[in-house]
């Protein structure tokens, strides 16, 4: 009589062969899609293969280094398999808990993009993709689509602003496109309400030119705090088409009633005019005026009281204008002595690489007694 339908009998039949017995166990849990049990079975399989006790009774005793390496490698493989099963089964947070030790965020991100966003999965997708940093673009896009602009701006400041510029730009670009489309659609709807027979078309800039009275009497077409936040967050963006859109948002903001033009933080206290200078210079317009304005701000604003934001903006502007050497000189001259080395070092090294000039960084590091920065600068090509 066949035992093919009874896993207990199958295990009993192979009791004298631990390898076959555990293989049966693994196959059973794979077939039945039981991920946590599969993980325990895989651990048993690994231990038997390495000649270790099946349940790890010898834990705490030293093992050969080669065995430790093999054990760790195999356990990570088990984590990857079980994490994959869980994510594909819609158990996203549990799956990520298994995937996290592997460090394979690319594979996890690929799996997340295969999960349908619905009422059951959405919160977990956003949590793992965005807040756990597995796929910022996916998570932030879902947040914008399903939770709206306000929540997305808050999430950017809380979960994205401290991440690498590459990831910040992914999220900021999504936010910019979302807010731009929202504003454009709102303007068109307003114009059609005013004149039902009209068919207004064009970019925000074109609509402002075609309808100069669009914002008279304190009118506005979008939450003005969302507009300002998008402009602020957009400073990390670099693509020409994105900078062009930001300039359009800034121009719209400049035409708002003064009560909707909120003050920013230095060096963007005069919020829309300062951003007009900044983005305009990046587009090749009014460069001398912008450089002079932000240089003055960087020089006059007390960094000990207001932070180094004005200096960083000035340095960033010079760098984005293709003047990395000037940006490097400004950074080493203006940065206060009490700024932590770990904060300023990546910027200086990046600028030195672009400028092909490491001596200012070497001098800066020597003045501060910073051996780590000095060694990093020394490693740069001459």
N, C-alpha and C positions, 0 to 999 in steps of 0.2 A: 504493500500500500504506500502510495507516495506521501511524503511529508511536505510537499511544496506549498501547501496552504497554511501550515502551522509553524510559525517561526520558532516556537519553543522546542518543537520536535526537531527542527532543523539544527538548532544550536546543540541539542542533546546528541544528535548524530555525529557532530564534529567535536565533541567534548575532548577527545584525545589529541586534537590538532588545534592549538590556540590560534594559529594564523588563520586557518579556515573558519574557525568559529567566529572570530572577530570580523572577518570579511563578510560573513553572513549577517552579522549585526549591522555593519556599516551599510550594506546593500538594503537591508530592511528599512533602516531609518531614512536613507535617501529616497527609497520608493514611497515611503509614507509621508515624506516631507515633514520630518520631525527634527528641526535644526538643533535644538539644545541637546537632545539625546544623541544626535549625530556627532556633535562636537565631543561628547564624552567617549563615544565609540571610537572616533578618530584618535583621540588621545591614547586610548588603550592600544589601538593598532600601531601607533608610533612607538609606544613603549615596548611592545612585544618585538617589533622589528629591530629595535636597538638593544634587545637583550635585557631590558629593565623589568622590574616587577609590574604586573599589569595594572595595579591600582596605586603605584607610587609609594609603597610603604617605606621605602628607603629615603624619603625626602629629608633633607638636612645633611645627608652624607655626601662627601665630595665625589664628583664624577670626573672622568677624563675630559679634558677640554674639547676633544673632538666629538665626544658624545653630547656634550652640552650644546655645541654648535649645531649638530644635526637635530637635536631635540627642539631647539629654538626655531630652526628653519622649518621643520615639519609642523610645529604648532602654529606658526604663522600661516602656513598653507591651509591648515584646518580652519583657522579664523577666517581666511579669505573665502573658503568654500561655504562655510556656514553663514557668514555675512551676506554673501551673494544670495543664498537661498532665502534668507529673511527679507532682504530688500525686495527681491522679486515677488515675494509673497505679501508685500505691502506692509511689512513690519519694519519700518524704516529706522526708527531710533534704535531698536534692538540690533538690527543689521549693522548699523554704524558702530555700535559698541564692540562688535567683533572685528569690524574692518579697521578701526582706529589703530590697534597695535601694529598693523602691517605697514602703515604709512602710505598706502597706495590710494591716495585721494583721487587720482585720475580714474582708476577703475571704479571707485565708489561713485564718482560724479557721472560716469557713463551709465551706471545702473540707475541712478536717480532720474536721469533724463528719460528712462524707459517706463517710469511709473506715472500713471495717469493722475493728474491733480484733481481730486474730488473732495467731497466733504470729509471723508475719512483720512485721506492722505495729506491734505494741503498743509496743515499745521506742522506735521512732522517733516514734510519736504522743506518748508521754509526754515524750520529749526536747524536741520542738518546741513542743508545747502548753504544757507546764509550765516546763521549764528555759529555753526561749527566750522564754517569756512571751507566746506567741501567744494561748492560750486557757487561762487558769489553771483555770477551772472544769472544762473537759473533761479536761485533763491530770491534775489532782489527783483527779478522780473515777475515772479509769482506774487511777491508782496505788492508790487505796484498794481498788478492786474486785479488782485482779489481783495487787497486791504486798503488801497487808495493812496493818494499823495501824502497826506499828513503822516500816516504811520510809516510810510517809506522814508520820509525825510528824517523822522526821529530815529529810525533804524539805521540810516546811513551814519548819523552822528554817533550812535551807540556801538554799532557792530562793524562798520566799514571804514570809518575815518582813520582808524589806527592801523589798518592793513597796508600792504604794499601798494605803491601808486598804480601798478598795473590793475589790481583788483578794484581800487577806488575808481579808476577810469571806466571800468566795465559798468559799475553801478551808476556812476554819475552820468554816463552816456544814456543809459536807460531812463533815468529820471529826466534828463533834458528833453529827450524825444517825447516822453509822456506829457510833460508840462507844456511843451511847445505845441503839440497836437491839441491838447485841451484848450489852450489859449486861442489857437487859430480857429478851432471849431466854434468856440464861444463867440468870437468876434463875428464870424459868418452868420451864426444864428441871430445875433443882435441886429445885424444889418438887414437880414431878411424880415425880422419883426418890424423894423422901421419902414421897410419898403418891400412888401411881399412879392412884388413882381421882379425884384432885383435878383441877380445871381452872382454875388461877390465871390471872386476867386483870387488866389495869390498867397504869397507868404505873409507873415505878420508885418514885415517891413513894407511890402507892397500895399497891404490893406491900410496901414497907417498913412501912407502917402496919398492913396486914393480918397481916403475919408479923414481929412485933417481934424474934423470936429468929433471924432470918435470918442474922445475922453473928456469932452467938455462937461461942466457941471458936476464933476466928481465921479463920473462913470468909471467902471472897471469891469473886467470880464473874467477875472480869475481871482482866487484868494491871493491877496497881495503879499501875505507872509510866505506862501508857497513860492511865489515868483521870486522874492528876494532870496529865499533859501536855495532855490535852484541856481540862481546866479552865483551865490557864494560857493556852493558845492562844485559848480562848473569850473572853478578856477583850476582844478586838476586836469582838465581836458586839454587835448593838444591838436586833434584833427581839425583841419581848416574848416570843414563843413560844420563841425560842432562849435568852433569859435564864432563862425558867422551867425549861427542860431543864437548864441549867447548875446552877441551884439544886438540882435533884434529884440531879445527880451529886455536888455538894458535900455534900449531906445523906448520901448513901451513903458518901462518903469519910470524913465525920466519925464514922461508926459503925464503921469498920474498926478492927481491932486496932491499937494504937499503933505496932507495928513496921511497919505498912504506911502510916503517915501521915508522909510524908517532909517535911522542912523545905524551904521555898521560899526565894526571894530576896526581900530587902526591897523593898517593905513587906509582902510576903506570907510572911514567915519562918514565922509560925504559919499554915500553908498553908490548911487548910480553914476554920478560923474567920475568917481575914481575907477569904477569898473569899466566905464567907457574908455578911459585912458589906457587901462591895462590891456583889455581885449583889442582895442584899436591898434596899439603898438604891436601886438602879436600878429596882427593882420598887415602890418607895414604902414600904419597910419599914425601920424603924430608921435613918432618915436622919440625925438628930442624932448618934447614936452612931457611925455610919460616917464622917461628916464630921469629927468630933472625932478619931477614931482615925487617919485618914489625914492629917489636918492635923498631928497630933503626930509621926507618922512623917516627914512631909516636913520638919518643923522640926528634929527631933532627929538624923536620919541625916546624917552628913557626906557631902555630895555629892562632895567631892574624893576621898574614899576609896572610896565605894560607888556613884558615879555618880548621875545625876539621876532614876533610876527612881521613887523615892518622891515627888518633886515632880511628875513627869509623871502619876503615878497620881492624886494629889490634884487636880491641875488637870483631868484628864480626868473625874474623878468630879463635880466642880463643874459642868463643862460639860454632862455628861449629865443632871444634875439640873435643867438649864435656868437655871443661874446663871453665864452666860458672863462677865458683868461681874466677878464675884468670881474666876472662874477666870483672867481676864486680869490682875487685880491680883496674884493669887498668883504667877502666872508671872513677871511683871516684877520682883516683889520677891524671889522665892526663887531664881531661876536664877543660878548662880554667874557671875562676870564672865568666866571663862575658857572658858565654853561657846561653841563656834564659832557665829558668827552664822547661817550657812546652816542649822544644825540647828534653831535656835529660831525663826527668822523665820517659816516657814510656820505654825507653831502660833499665834504672836502675831497674825499678820495674820488668820487664820481666826477667832480669838476676838474681835478688834476688830470684824470684820464682823458677827458674831453679836450683840455687845453694842452695836453702833452707837456705839462710843466709841473713837476712835483716839488720843486724847491720851496715854494711858499708853504706847503704843508709840512715839510721837514722843519722849517724854521718855526712854524706855529707849534708843532709838537714839542720841539726842544724848549721853547719858551715855557710851555706848560709842564714840562717834565713828563710827557706822555709817551712812554716807550712803545705801547701798543700801536698808537697812531703813527709813530715814527717808523716802526717796522713795516706797517702796512704801506706807508708811502714809499719806503725804500724798495718794496717789492714791485712797484710800478715800473713799466719800461722807461728807459731814459729818453 
